[in-house]
Amino acid sequence: MGCNDCNDDLTYNPKKERRYSHKRGAQLFNWTNDRNPIAPQIKDTDEIQTIFKKYPLIPFAGTDQYSGHQLLSFLINMMTLSTTHGSCIISQKKFAFGGKLAIVKNSDAVFDFEEEIDSIEQKKQFAEFVKGIKFNASDVRTFAENLFVSYKGTGNAYFSVVMSDTMGVKSVAFNYHNPSTVLYMVPEKDTDKNWVAVSNNFLTLDTKPPTLYPVYPDFHTRNSGEIVTMFHIKDNTDWYGRPDSMASLLYQYREFQDANYLIMESDNNFTGKVFIEIEDGDNEVDEPDGNDPLEDVITKFENNFTQKGDDPLSIMFMTRPAGAAQAYVHEFSPNTNEKFFDSTAQINERKILISHSWSARLLGESKAAGLSTNLFTDELESKLPLLEGYQNLIESFINTAIQEVTAFMNRPEFTEFNIKFRTPFNIIRDAANEDKGSNRQARAGKNMNKDNSIIANDDTDNSV
């Protein structure tokens, strides 16, 4: 997360700045800086800029001449550096994909006309068929979770499908790809076919060429006989997507800044604590090339007490014009105001939660519930449309890929079969509805039993 274009030596030696100056006057620090703190974090290094000028690759942001590809790395880092942002993604992942998968027929991501499969044997056969696909994850659910985290964090999720036939033995692999390893290639003229390049390190393309994949619905047959394609999950028509929480990016970074400030303050007192100012030498008297005792004093302070030394202390050392008043010492107190950090933390959290359309209660925080006894489940139920939207998006791409596999494997009996993700809440609610339904039927049967009916009781007194 360091600045890519910053000078490593940020120390300021006022004596060196004024040594050959014949102007008398006090020396001042440049206390203010109006730069955008995020801009250096997403600025590409010279090496990265050279890649896009040298190779026909499309950066995540910017152009080939003025690339901003580091924005992708910044988004990936925010998933771990921003507590609220990362927690929202993990929480939504568990609620959206934490339940067991269902197997349905004729499922569609847009239209609601899916059918239930009555035959348990057919479900088991299709489940075994899906398990036969090689996922570079433990199973299809973990595979889907990886895609979701990638999509939520960066706005993009990639997975390749590799189908091979070796001496009549067919095999299929679904491989998840980290967004940092995939780049679009500049399309060739007079073609609608898009390609992506996959590499673990795009800085080594001269010695290690990338692996190329056509973007679905296009396929490519390699010399080895493998049939490959790349699925790209995004929510726009640009080359690359953007996360739906992009509006809170500044507040995500602010969470990191607050935590980083306190850590650095506790670790090495990185902010100036003591300000020392002594009398400077007289430029009209001192020889520029001669031995200056004051220069030795300043050098000792610089090497022993400032951040330039091996074991620095938080001291700011300055000089004042020759002939000025006596030495001046002032102590600064760091910002340890608890209310300040609590207030900023609440603001950051609220803004990030809004961008995710999520709730602090669903992150596990204790919130006042008033008179309600099931506020958590009510709030989770209100988020089901959001979770189901994520489920439909991820499962639609996976089901499309599975349908391509059924054609390749020549399994027409599974052409209309699909997997469907269900939240744990759906499972609990369905079970509760079944229990209510059975209890309702039992009560109805009991009331309809004439032997037990009050109306059928001969001892009933119907007189007024």
N, C-alpha and C positions, 0 to 999 in steps of 0.2 A: 504493500500500500504506500510505499515511499514515493516521493516526488521524482519523476523521471528526468526532469531537466534542472534540478536544483544543484547549486554548488555545495559540495560536501563541507567546505571550510566556510562556516558562517560566522566565525569570530571577527570581532572588530577591534583593531588596535589603533586607538586615537593618536598615539605618538607617531606611528608609521604614516598615518594619513597626513600629519602636519609637519613632518620632519623637514621637508624642503619648501614649505610654504612660508612666505614672508608676510602673511596676513595675520593680524592679531584678532583673536575672537574665540569664543567658546565653541567646543565641538559637541554635536548633538547626535543622538541615535535617530535612525528612521523608525520611529515607534509604530507608525501605521502602515498597513498594506491593504490595498483595496482589491486584491486579486480574488477570484473565485477559488475557494479551497478545493473544489472537486475537479476543476479543470486540469491541474497537474496530474491528478490520479488517473485520468482517462486519456492523457496525451500519449501518443505512440512514440516509442523510441526511434532513433534513426534506423536501427536494424529492421524494425517492424515496417516502417514506411518504405524501406527498400524492397521488401517482399512484394508489396502490392504494385510497385513501379516495375519490378522485374518479371513477375509472373502474372498470368491472367486470372487473378483471384479477386473476389469482391469482399471488401472489409465489412465488418459488422456495422460500422457507422462511418460516415464521411464518404470520400471518393478515393480512387486509386492514387491521386496526387496529394490529397489531404485526408489521410485515413484517420479514423477514430476507433480503431479496433479494440483498444484497451477498455472501452466501455463494457465489452463482454466480460472481461476479467473483473471489472469493478462490480458488475451485477452478481457474478459468481461469489465474490468475496463478501458481499453484503449478506448473503444467506447465512454466513457463519459469524460475521462481525456485528450484525444487528440482532439483538436478542428477540425483540418482538417480531420482526420480519421472519426470521428463521423459525420461530415457534409457531407462527401462523401457518407456514407451509407444512411443517411436520404434523400439526394438529389436523389440518384439513386432509392431509394424506391418510392419516389413521382413520378418520371418520368416513372418508369417501371410499377407501379401498381396504378397510380393515375386516370387512365381513367375508364370508365364504362366497365363492362365485356361483351364480346360477347359470343354467343352460336352458336357452329358450329357442324358439323357432321364428324365423322371419323378423328378427329384430331390426329396427331402423333408428338412426340417430335423430331423425326429424319427425317422422310420422309414428304414431302410437298404434301399431297393429300387430304387435308380437303375439305369438301363440305359445301356450304351455305345451310341454312334451309329457305325455302321460306315461310313456314307457321308460321305466327306470333302466332297463338294459340299454336302450338307445343312448340315454344320458351317460351311462358308464362307458360305452364304446366311444362316444365323442370325447369324453374326458381323457381316455387313454390315448386317443388320437392327438389331442393337444399336448399331452405329456410327452409324446414322441418327438415334439419339436425341441431342438436344442436352444435353450435360452442362455445367454451369458449372465444369468441370475439364477437364484435357486428354483424359481417357478414363475408361472405367468403373472401371478399377483405381485411378486417382488419386482418383476420386469415392468409392470404397469406403474408401480410406485416410483421407480426410477424415472420413468418418462414424465410422470406428474411433477416431481420435484424439479426436474430440468425445465419443464414448461412454466411452472410458477415462478421459478427464480430468474429465468432469462427470456421467457416468451418463446422458447424454441425447444423441441425435443426431436431427436433423431433415432431411428433404428433401421438397420439394413436387414434384408432378407436374402439369404444365400441358399439356393436349391441346387443340388448336385445328384448325378446319376452315375454310380461307379459299378460297372458290370452288372447292371440291372438292379442294384441296391440303391434306392433313393433315400436321401436325407435332406433335412431342412434345418437351418439355423436362423434364429432371430437375435441380432446383436445390437444392444443399446450402445450409443455413442455419446460421449460427453460433448456438449456444444462447443467447447474450446478446441475440439479436434476436427471440426467440420467447417469447410468454407465453400461457398458457391464459386464456380468458375464462370468467367465472362462467356456468355453464350456465343456460339459461332453464328455467322451470318446465314440467313435463309434457313433457319432451323428453329423449331419450337422445343427441342429437346434440351433439358437442363441437366448439368452434371455438378456433382460436389466432389471435392477433394478431401480425403481423410488422412490426417497425419498427427502423430503425438507431439511433434515439434516442427512447426512450419519454418523455423530458422535454419533447419538442416536439409532443406529441399535440394540443395546442390548435390548432396551425397546420398540422401534417402528420399527418393521420389514418393509422392503420396499415392494412396489407393483411390481409384476413381469409381464412382457409382452414378448411374443415371437416377434422376428423381422420379418416383412413381407418378404416373402410371407407366413410365418407360422401363424396359428391361434391357439388359445387356448380357450376352453370352461370352464369357472369357475363353481364352485359349485352352484352359483346363477343362472346359465344359460346364463350369458353374454358371448358373443364371442368377444375376444379382439385380437388386434395386434398392433405393433408399427412400424411406418414408420420412416426411418432414411435417411435424405437428406445429402449427402456428395459427394465429387468429387474424391474419391480414394477408394482403396480396403482395406485399413487399418481399424483398429477398429474405429478410429476417424479421421475426416477430419481436414484440416488446412485452414485458410482463404486465399483467393487469394492475400490479401495485406500483407501477412506475411513478405515479403522482406523488408518492411519499418517499421518493429516493433521497431527498434532502434530509428528511427526518430519520431515515435509516442511517445515513452517514452521521447525523448528529448523535444518535445513540452510541455509535462507535467513538465519536470524539469525546463525549463525556466520560466514557469508560477509560479511554486511552489517557485522558488528562489525569484522572485519579491514579491510574497505574503508574504513570511516569512520575507523578508527584510523590508517590509513596516509594518508588524505586530509587530515584536519584535526584530528587528535587530539581527537576529540569528548568523550572522557572527561576528567574533572578530573585534572590532573597535579600542581598545586601548590595547597596550602591555606594561605591567609594570613588571620590574625586579628589585628585591632588593637583598641585601647581605644575604646569607644563614648563618646559624649557623655553628660554628666550631665543627666538629664531634670529634676532639681530645680533646676538652675542655668540650663540653656539656655533661651532664649526660643523658643517654638514657631514664631513668625513672624519671628524675627530671623535675621541672617546667621550661619550655622554653618560655620566653616572646615572642620570634620570632614566635613560633608555634601559639600563640594566635593571633598575627597579621595576619598570613596566614589564619588561620581559619576564622577570621572576614572578610577578603577579599573574601574568598571562599563562605561564607554563604550570604554575602551582595551584592556582585557584579558579581559573575559568574553564570553560568546556573544552579548551584546547589541550589541557593537561591530561596525564594518564589517569589520575583520580580526581576529577574536577569537583569543585564546589560551586554553588550557585551565587557567584559574585560578579557584578557588573563593575568594570574598572574603567574610569574615565580620567581625563585631565582637563584642567581649566587654564585659561591664559596665564602666561607668566606675569607675576606681580599681583595676581588676584588674591582673594582672602584665603584663609587657612583651609585645610582639608575638610571635606564634607562627607559624612557617612549617614546613610539612611537605610532602614530595613523595610522590606516589603513582605506582606503577609499573603500566602496563597489563598485561592478561593476554595474554602472548605465549608461554605454555607450550605447546610443540609437542606433547607427549604428551597434554595435555588435549584439544586440538583433534583430534588423531588418534583418540583414544578415542571422543569424541563423534561424530566422522564415521563411524567403524565401526559404532557403535550405530545411528545414524540410517540408514545404508545397509542394515544387516541388517533392521531393522524394515520399511523400505519394500520391500525385496525380498520379504520374507515376505508382505506385503499384496498384492503383485503375483503371488505364486507363481512368481517368476522367479529368475534366477541371475546372480551377478556375472560368471561366466565367459562367459555369453551376452551380457554387455554389453561384452566385449572385455578384461576384466581378466585379468591373468596369475595363475593359481592353480596350486598344486602338483597334479600329475597322478599322482604315484606311478609305478607300473609300467604304467599304462594308456597306450596309444598313440593311442586315439581317444576320449578322455574327452569332448571337445567334442561330437562327433556323438552319443555315447550320452546325454549330458545333454539335447541338443536333442530327441532322439527321445522322451525321457521327458516333454517338454513338449508333444508333439504333441496329446494330448487337449485341453489348454488352448487351443492355437492353433486347432485344428479347431472348438472351441466358439465362438470368436470368428468364425471364417469362416462357420459355419452361421448364426449370428445375423445377420450383415450381409447375406450372400447371400440369406437367406430373404426379407428385406424387399425387396431389389432385384429378386429373381425374381418376387415377388408383383406389384410395380409393372410389370415387363415383361409379365406375363400380362395385366394390364389394358390395356397398350398393344397387344398382339396382337389383343385383341378390338376395340379402337377402330380400329385400322388394317385390320381384317378380314383377318388373316393366320392362319387356323386351322391351317396346316401347322406353325406354331411353338408351338402351344398347350402341348405337352408338353416343350418344350426349355427348358433352364436353364443358367445359367453356374455354374461351380464354381471357387472359389479353391483354389490349391494352394501349399503352401510350397516353397521351393527344395529343402528336404530331401526332400520327396516325389518331386520330379522326379529328383533324384540317385539316390534309393533305387530308384525304378522302373527307371531305366536300368541300375543295377547288377544288379537282379534279372533283367532281360532278358539281360544279358551272361552271368550265371551260368547262366541257363536254356539259352542257346545253347551255352555251353561244355559243359554237362552232356549235352545232346543229342549233341554231337560226340563226347564220350568214350563215350557209350553206343553210338553207331553204330560207332565203331571197335572196341569190345569184341565187338560182335555180328558183326563181319566175320570169317567163318571163315578166310579166307586169312591174316589177321593174328593169329588167335587162337592162344594158346599151346597150347591143347588140340588144335587141328587140326594142329600141327606134327609131322610124321612123325619128326623127329629127336629128339623128346622121349624121355628115358629114364625109363620109368615103373617100373623095377625098384626093389625095396626094398633 
